[in-house]
């Protein structure tokens, strides 16, 4: 498969409508892994729960956060990334933190829909400073999630080997096609990441066959205690267990899906 770099796509949403599938862990692991090898990365916490911001100890309402950015875009103000991002949360890694936990209620649906192009333009403009913009989305299906997916260029979808994941992925595929038509550009469903993968289980093999029908490259992240343990201690997989199988698996995703 062509990599995101080969395709010229750098605004990537980590998306799934289901919670607990490893979206935030994957966004942090991929972003930090890219930064570790010299790529410049902006992480965007688009989830009002602010788990990514909490991980980097950058939560709380302030001047430099995502909700302020949306407010200023809605007001038609000229925006500069320096006004909203927290610098060097890790080497090579900046953060656009979540701010307002009630963000999804601050804007009417049409108001968020009107922000799709301004937000997409903002993300593409910061690509002069960053190789990658990685967006952590929330496990919901509403105007805020439509905004984030529509303002991205490609989707990476963490999943679990479960029956409910099939229906959820079908919905996401349909939504991506709908958003692509609305925006007049392709929003690419680029890769599936099966988190908490287990080997030697017949049901896993059956699900692998089912998901192969989507014709999207599939990657697997082995089940690992290092990931939740690291999240609790605000340590990335590269800091807590760089030689683990989970780090190996995320490294393969970065190499194959992003950079190759």
FENVEN-V586185 format. One line per field, one symbol per residue. phi: phi as a letter, one per 30 degrees, with the letter a starting at -180 (. if undefined). burial: # if it has 24 or more other C-alpha atoms within 12 Angstrom, else .. A space follows every 10 residues. Layout:
# FENVEN-V586185
phi->???
burial->???
This chain:
# FENVEN-V586185
phi->.ddddddicb ccccbadcdi cjddeddddd ddddddcjdc bccccccedi ddddechbdj dadcbddded eddddiddcb eddbccdhdb eibcbcddbc dcedcdbded ddddcededd ddddddddcb dbccccccdb baedddeddd dccacccdbc dbddddddde dddddddddd ddciadcddc accddhdbci cddddddedd ddddhbecbb cddbdddddd ddchbdddcd adcddddedd dddedddcce
burial->...##...## #########. ########## ######..## ########## ######.### ..######## ####....#. #..####.## .######### #.##...... .######### .###.##..# ########## ..######## ########## ##..##.##. .##.##..## .....##### #######... ......##.. #....##### ##.#.###.# #..#####.. ....###### ####..###.
